[in-house]
Amino acid sequence: MKTLTVHLPGREYDILIEKGILRQTGVECRRVLPKTTRILLVTDSNVAPLYGKQAEESLTNTGFTVRTFTIPAGEPSKCADQLVNLWNEAMSFGITRTDAIVALGGGVVGDLAGFAAATILRGIPFIQIPTTLLAQVDSSVGGKVAIDLDAGKNLVGAFWQPKLVLMDPDTLNTLPDITFSDGMAEVIKYGCIWDADFFRLLEQCGNRSGVMERIEEVLYTCCAIKAKVVEQDERDTGLRMILNFGHTLGHAYEKAYHYETYTHGQAVSAGMCLVAKLGEQRNLTVPGTEAAIRRLTAAYGLPTHIPCSLEDYRSAVGLDKKGSGDAITVIFLKQLGETLPRKMDKKELLNLL
């Protein structure tokens, strides 16, 4: 087992990475929830048939009273209506402030369940059991929880750290290729912003099977980078902004196509390529960086360009949470493994685009 601790004063938690650890769900949850009686297990319609029963039985066998709440799979479920449904389910179950919510699934499940945990009864414990690559390397770690609005993604949310994160790499074996590639965009991001040697490792792995041969190392590296960033900037006001490399433009692509045509990872992939290109054009980024990112993202089946209108860019930039008044912080790269955040007028960024 690989263990990583996120050190936040009073809110420390462990990330446990081990093949087959899903079978130990109950034991590990009991370790961090000694006073908990009821657990509301939140999952989705894709994950429930694969892992829901196993997780529920493991929790029950260690003395928890468990109720499973299953949402339809997909981004549309990360909405206010499902949040209200989840609140009401928790209340009908008799949840108290010493009880807990466990999120079993990808980023949608984790964000929705985490936001419900942050808000119901003014906050109850929750545990993340991410089952997609994207959730394992990104959304399950760091405490950002949210729902979407019609205006855009993640516009209503909170910072609410989990009590524990359990990662079973075996759950990745049931992912379709497109979903695995979706997560690889975030994996590649870590190499771009923090660790050039890790970027080169991903080049060597070359494809899904190559990554899976070293999956524990890949997951640990990504989570270790994110933990270091979150420990220094939990509330996303400084250093943590570097984790959004490619995301400002990526959110534009997702919104422009109504969250139906391109996945989050596909949109971020194209966003990273374009930001690298803009950085080179402004002499901020070492020449050849864009080409390296394009080669690597393409190798993992990710798009390097997505058509987008200026109006869609304007809408996304206007709502970007890294914005402040008329300014926005854009995360450029100096070179692979090193970021160069630049605060600029939103109009200046739109002119570049």
DOMARMAR-507767 format. One line per field, with one value per residue (C-alpha): residue number from 1; residue in three letters; x, y, z. Coordinates in steps of 0.25 Angstrom, whole numbers. Example, Ala and Ser with C-alpha at 12.3 -4.5 7.8 and 13.67 -1.06 7.14 Angstrom:
# DOMARMAR-507767
nr: [1; 2]
rest: [Ala; Ser]
x: [49; 55]
y: [-18; -4]
z: [31; 29]
This chain:
# DOMARMAR-507767
nr: [1; 2; 3; 4; 5; 6; 7; 8; 9; 10; 11; 12; 13; 14; 15; 16; 17; 18; 19; 20; 21; 22; 23; 24; 25; 26; 27; 28; 29; 30; 31; 32; 33; 34; 35; 36; 37; 38; 39; 40; 41; 42; 43; 44; 45; 46; 47; 48; 49; 50; 51; 52; 53; 54; 55; 56; 57; 58; 59; 60; 61; 62; 63; 64; 65; 66; 67; 68; 69; 70; 71; 72; 73; 74; 75; 76; 77; 78; 79; 80; 81; 82; 83; 84; 85; 86; 87; 88; 89; 90; 91; 92; 93; 94; 95; 96; 97; 98; 99; 100; 101; 102; 103; 104; 105; 106; 107; 108; 109; 110; 111; 112; 113; 114; 115; 116; 117; 118; 119; 120; 121; 122; 123; 124; 125; 126; 127; 128; 129; 130; 131; 132; 133; 134; 135; 136; 137; 138; 139; 140; 141; 142; 143; 144; 145; 146; 147; 148; 149; 150; 151; 152; 153; 154; 155; 156; 157; 158; 159; 160; 161; 162; 163; 164; 165; 166; 167; 168; 169; 170; 171; 172; 173; 174; 175; 176; 177; 178; 179; 180; 181; 182; 183; 184; 185; 186; 187; 188; 189; 190; 191; 192; 193; 194; 195; 196; 197; 198; 199; 200; 201; 202; 203; 204; 205; 206; 207; 208; 209; 210; 211; 212; 213; 214; 215; 216; 217; 218; 219; 220; 221; 222; 223; 224; 225; 226; 227; 228; 229; 230; 231; 232; 233; 234; 235; 236; 237; 238; 239; 240; 241; 242; 243; 244; 245; 246; 247; 248; 249; 250; 251; 252; 253; 254; 255; 256; 257; 258; 259; 260; 261; 262; 263; 264; 265; 266; 267; 268; 269; 270; 271; 272; 273; 274; 275; 276; 277; 278; 279; 280; 281; 282; 283; 284; 285; 286; 287; 288; 289; 290; 291; 292; 293; 294; 295; 296; 297; 298; 299; 300; 301; 302; 303; 304; 305; 306; 307; 308; 309; 310; 311; 312; 313; 314; 315; 316; 317; 318; 319; 320; 321; 322; 323; 324; 325; 326; 327; 328; 329; 330; 331; 332; 333; 334; 335; 336; 337; 338; 339; 340; 341; 342; 343; 344; 345; 346; 347; 348; 349; 350; 351; 352; 353]
rest: [Met; Lys; Thr; Leu; Thr; Val; His; Leu; Pro; Gly; Arg; Glu; Tyr; Asp; Ile; Leu; Ile; Glu; Lys; Gly; Ile; Leu; Arg; Gln; Thr; Gly; Val; Glu; Cys; Arg; Arg; Val; Leu; Pro; Lys; Thr; Thr; Arg; Ile; Leu; Leu; Val; Thr; Asp; Ser; Asn; Val; Ala; Pro; Leu; Tyr; Gly; Lys; Gln; Ala; Glu; Glu; Ser; Leu; Thr; Asn; Thr; Gly; Phe; Thr; Val; Arg; Thr; Phe; Thr; Ile; Pro; Ala; Gly; Glu; Pro; Ser; Lys; Cys; Ala; Asp; Gln; Leu; Val; Asn; Leu; Trp; Asn; Glu; Ala; Met; Ser; Phe; Gly; Ile; Thr; Arg; Thr; Asp; Ala; Ile; Val; Ala; Leu; Gly; Gly; Gly; Val; Val; Gly; Asp; Leu; Ala; Gly; Phe; Ala; Ala; Ala; Thr; Ile; Leu; Arg; Gly; Ile; Pro; Phe; Ile; Gln; Ile; Pro; Thr; Thr; Leu; Leu; Ala; Gln; Val; Asp; Ser; Ser; Val; Gly; Gly; Lys; Val; Ala; Ile; Asp; Leu; Asp; Ala; Gly; Lys; Asn; Leu; Val; Gly; Ala; Phe; Trp; Gln; Pro; Lys; Leu; Val; Leu; Met; Asp; Pro; Asp; Thr; Leu; Asn; Thr; Leu; Pro; Asp; Ile; Thr; Phe; Ser; Asp; Gly; Met; Ala; Glu; Val; Ile; Lys; Tyr; Gly; Cys; Ile; Trp; Asp; Ala; Asp; Phe; Phe; Arg; Leu; Leu; Glu; Gln; Cys; Gly; Asn; Arg; Ser; Gly; Val; Met; Glu; Arg; Ile; Glu; Glu; Val; Leu; Tyr; Thr; Cys; Cys; Ala; Ile; Lys; Ala; Lys; Val; Val; Glu; Gln; Asp; Glu; Arg; Asp; Thr; Gly; Leu; Arg; Met; Ile; Leu; Asn; Phe; Gly; His; Thr; Leu; Gly; His; Ala; Tyr; Glu; Lys; Ala; Tyr; His; Tyr; Glu; Thr; Tyr; Thr; His; Gly; Gln; Ala; Val; Ser; Ala; Gly; Met; Cys; Leu; Val; Ala; Lys; Leu; Gly; Glu; Gln; Arg; Asn; Leu; Thr; Val; Pro; Gly; Thr; Glu; Ala; Ala; Ile; Arg; Arg; Leu; Thr; Ala; Ala; Tyr; Gly; Leu; Pro; Thr; His; Ile; Pro; Cys; Ser; Leu; Glu; Asp; Tyr; Arg; Ser; Ala; Val; Gly; Leu; Asp; Lys; Lys; Gly; Ser; Gly; Asp; Ala; Ile; Thr; Val; Ile; Phe; Leu; Lys; Gln; Leu; Gly; Glu; Thr; Leu; Pro; Arg; Lys; Met; Asp; Lys; Lys; Glu; Leu; Leu; Asn; Leu; Leu]
x: [0; 5; 0; 1; -4; -10; -5; -15; -16; -28; -32; -21; -25; -19; -19; -18; -14; -14; -20; -32; -34; -48; -50; -45; -55; -62; -49; -43; -55; -57; -43; -46; -60; -60; -73; -81; -94; -100; -93; -100; -93; -94; -91; -96; -103; -90; -82; -94; -95; -79; -75; -87; -91; -76; -75; -88; -85; -72; -77; -89; -79; -72; -84; -89; -104; -103; -113; -109; -113; -111; -111; -112; -98; -93; -90; -105; -106; -97; -108; -117; -128; -120; -114; -127; -131; -118; -121; -135; -130; -120; -131; -140; -129; -127; -113; -107; -95; -86; -91; -84; -86; -77; -75; -73; -71; -64; -63; -78; -82; -70; -73; -88; -87; -76; -84; -96; -87; -81; -95; -105; -106; -95; -85; -83; -71; -69; -60; -56; -54; -51; -53; -49; -35; -39; -45; -33; -23; -31; -45; -44; -32; -32; -46; -53; -67; -78; -90; -92; -101; -107; -97; -85; -78; -75; -81; -87; -78; -70; -56; -59; -47; -50; -47; -40; -38; -37; -32; -33; -26; -33; -46; -39; -39; -54; -53; -56; -44; -50; -52; -37; -32; -41; -33; -20; -21; -21; -9; -1; -5; 4; 16; 14; 12; 22; 30; 37; 43; 28; 25; 36; 31; 17; 24; 31; 18; 12; -2; -12; -5; 8; 2; -6; 8; 12; -1; 2; 14; 6; -6; 4; 12; 0; -6; 7; 8; -7; -5; 8; 0; -13; -5; 1; -12; -25; -34; -29; -24; -10; -1; -13; -17; -6; -15; -24; -14; -22; -36; -40; -41; -45; -57; -60; -60; -69; -79; -79; -83; -93; -85; -89; -78; -65; -62; -55; -41; -43; -46; -34; -25; -28; -27; -13; -9; -14; -9; 5; 4; 0; 11; 21; 15; 17; 31; 28; 29; 41; 39; 35; 27; 14; 19; 23; 9; 2; 10; 7; -8; -10; -3; -13; -25; -28; -31; -21; -30; -45; -52; -58; -65; -60; -73; -72; -58; -63; -74; -64; -54; -65; -69; -55; -53; -38; -44; -44; -52; -47; -34; -31; -19; -15; -6; 5; 17; 31; 35; 31; 30; 30; 18; 18; 4; 1; -10; -16; -28; -39; -40; -25; -27; -39; -30; -20; -31]
y: [0; 14; 24; 39; 49; 63; 72; 82; 87; 80; 74; 64; 52; 40; 35; 20; 14; -1; -11; -18; -8; -6; -20; -13; -1; -4; -6; 7; 15; 10; 14; 29; 29; 22; 29; 27; 19; 22; 24; 29; 22; 31; 25; 26; 16; 12; 9; 3; -10; -12; -8; -3; -17; -20; -6; -7; -21; -17; -5; -13; -24; -14; -10; 2; 4; 7; 13; 14; 26; 24; 36; 35; 35; 48; 62; 66; 60; 70; 80; 86; 76; 64; 72; 74; 60; 56; 65; 59; 45; 48; 53; 42; 32; 39; 45; 52; 61; 49; 40; 41; 41; 32; 36; 24; 28; 38; 53; 56; 47; 52; 67; 65; 56; 65; 77; 71; 66; 81; 87; 77; 79; 90; 79; 64; 55; 49; 39; 39; 25; 30; 20; 28; 32; 47; 46; 38; 48; 61; 63; 54; 61; 75; 78; 85; 81; 87; 86; 93; 104; 107; 118; 109; 98; 97; 111; 107; 100; 99; 95; 82; 72; 58; 49; 39; 36; 21; 18; 4; 4; -9; 0; 6; -7; -5; 9; 10; 16; 30; 31; 26; 37; 47; 45; 45; 60; 63; 53; 60; 74; 70; 67; 81; 89; 82; 71; 70; 56; 51; 57; 49; 36; 38; 39; 26; 19; 22; 17; 12; -2; 5; 14; 3; -5; 7; 11; 12; 21; 30; 32; 34; 45; 52; 52; 56; 68; 72; 70; 79; 90; 89; 89; 103; 109; 101; 112; 114; 129; 127; 115; 105; 113; 106; 93; 100; 100; 98; 99; 114; 110; 96; 101; 109; 97; 89; 100; 103; 89; 88; 78; 67; 67; 67; 62; 70; 64; 66; 80; 82; 75; 85; 97; 93; 92; 106; 112; 107; 112; 126; 126; 123; 134; 144; 139; 134; 119; 111; 108; 94; 92; 93; 82; 73; 75; 72; 59; 54; 57; 52; 39; 37; 39; 54; 65; 76; 86; 89; 100; 111; 124; 137; 139; 125; 129; 142; 135; 125; 136; 145; 134; 128; 127; 131; 145; 157; 169; 172; 164; 149; 140; 132; 120; 120; 110; 115; 101; 87; 86; 101; 110; 125; 131; 144; 154; 161; 169; 159; 168; 165; 150; 151; 159; 148; 138]
z: [0; -3; 7; 6; 17; 13; 24; 28; 42; 49; 36; 32; 24; 18; 3; 2; -11; -13; -22; -16; -5; -8; -1; 12; 11; 24; 32; 27; 29; 43; 46; 43; 47; 61; 66; 53; 52; 39; 25; 13; 1; -11; -25; -39; -49; -56; -43; -34; -42; -42; -28; -20; -14; -10; -3; 4; 9; 14; 22; 27; 32; 41; 48; 40; 36; 21; 11; -4; -12; -27; -37; -52; -57; -64; -62; -62; -49; -42; -41; -30; -32; -29; -17; -11; -14; -6; 5; 7; 6; 17; 26; 23; 27; 40; 38; 50; 51; 55; 43; 29; 14; 6; -9; -18; -33; -42; -40; -42; -30; -22; -24; -21; -9; -4; -5; 1; 13; 14; 15; 22; 37; 34; 31; 33; 30; 17; 10; -4; -12; -26; -37; -49; -53; -53; -39; -34; -38; -37; -32; -20; -13; -8; -3; -14; -15; -24; -33; -47; -51; -65; -65; -64; -56; -41; -38; -25; -15; -3; 2; 10; 12; 13; 25; 16; 1; -3; -17; -23; -36; -40; -42; -54; -62; -64; -70; -85; -93; -94; -79; -76; -86; -80; -67; -74; -77; -63; -61; -72; -66; -54; -62; -69; -57; -47; -51; -65; -61; -59; -73; -79; -71; -78; -91; -88; -84; -97; -95; -86; -83; -81; -70; -64; -62; -53; -48; -33; -36; -46; -35; -24; -32; -36; -22; -16; -25; -22; -7; -7; -14; -5; 7; 3; -2; 2; -2; -17; -15; -19; -23; -24; -37; -44; -44; -54; -65; -78; -70; -73; -88; -85; -78; -90; -99; -89; -88; -103; -106; -95; -87; -97; -108; -101; -87; -77; -80; -95; -92; -83; -93; -104; -94; -89; -104; -107; -94; -98; -112; -106; -97; -108; -116; -104; -102; -88; -91; -96; -111; -114; -101; -109; -119; -107; -100; -114; -116; -102; -102; -115; -111; -101; -110; -106; -115; -117; -123; -121; -129; -121; -124; -117; -111; -104; -99; -94; -86; -80; -76; -70; -60; -58; -43; -44; -49; -40; -45; -59; -57; -58; -55; -67; -64; -74; -74; -74; -78; -75; -60; -57; -58; -60; -55; -61; -57; -69; -73; -78; -91; -93; -92; -101; -111; -111; -114]
